Amino acid sequence: MGNDEIAENNADLCLFLERYADERESLEQGLSNEDRFNHWFETELAYYANVALPDKKGD
């Protein structure tokens, strides 16, 4: 599943999840605020909005 080497979007997804965890932690620790977190999140959503994931056949 998530470690399929030919899945070109795996690295992007892993990076997004890592940054999400970092942003959440900053928010929870008071190092960031909700507006900054929401701005980051909306920016990420906009960046990936046009990425189409192909259907994986034969699984």
N, C-alpha and C positions, 0 to 999 in steps of 0.2 A: 504494500500500500504506500505508505509515506516514504519508503526508501527505494522506490523504483528509480534507478539511475537514468532512465530515458525520459522521465517525466520532467519536462523543462521548467515547470512552475514550482517544483518542490523547494528549490533554494529561496525563491521569493517568499513563499509561504512561511518557511522556517524563519527567515529574517523578519518578516512582519510579526510573527508570534513572539519572537525575542524582543523586538522593539515595543510591542504591546505590553509585555510583562514589565519591561523597564519603565514605560510611561505610567502604568498602573501603580507600580511601586513608588515612583516619584510622587504621584498624586496622593497615595495613602500615607506617605511619610511627611506630607506637607511641603515638599520641595517644589511642587507644581500646584496649579489650581485647575478647577474643572473646565474653565474656558480654554486654557492651553491644551488640556487633554482632548477636549472636543474638537479643537482646531486641528490638532495632529491627526485625530481619527478621521475627520471629514476629508482632510487632505489625502490620507492614505486611500480612503474609499474612492475618491475621485480619480486617483492615479490608476487604481486597478479596475475601475468600472468597465472598461472596454476589453479587458482580458477574458477571452473565451477559453474555457477548459474543454478539451476534447473528450468525447465519450471514449472510454476504454472498453474495447470489445474483447471477448474471449476469456474473461475472468470466470 
